[in-house]
Amino acid sequence: MFVRSVSFRLILFSTAWIALALVVGAVALSQIFRTHVEKSFDKALNSHIEELLSFSDVVNGKLVMPRHPRDPDYLRPLSGWYWEIAINGEPAMRSRSLWDQVLNLEKMPRPE
């Protein structure tokens, strides 16, 4: 008898709609957050690349970098933030954080 009442059906349908709205909202917010994080990482990475390019110059056929990037992570050894400039596949300059390692571009993940 209680199952056929209007109030029970109203509560049941309201609960179902609220649950659906919460799931859709969670998926949408998750996607928005992921997109925001990816865009801000890409923007920061492009900023670092532009900084490296602006500090690099070729003088008498040789690559020189009178100033190095300002980010202290590039100075701290094994910090996880590295840069390397290669000419014809051979490393020409690299960050101090890379220590005595050489980046192996063949093992690097490729962007999709």
Residue pairs with C-beta under 8 A, 6 or more apart in sequence:
2 8
48 69
48 71
48 83
51 69
51 70
52 69
52 83
52 85
55 65
55 66
55 67
55 68
55 69
56 63
56 64
56 65
56 85
56 93
57 63
57 64
57 65
57 66
58 64
63 85
63 87
63 92
63 93
65 85
65 93
68 74
68 75
68 95
68 96
69 83
69 95
71 81
73 79
73 80
73 81
73 97
74 81
74 82
74 83
74 95
74 96
74 97
75 95
75 96
75 97
76 96
76 97
77 96
77 97
77 99
78 97
78 99
79 97
80 97
81 95
81 97
82 94
82 95
82 97
82 98
82 103
83 94
83 95
83 98
84 91
84 93
84 94
84 95
84 98
84 102
84 103
85 91
85 92
85 93
85 94
86 92
86 105
91 102
91 103
94 102
94 103
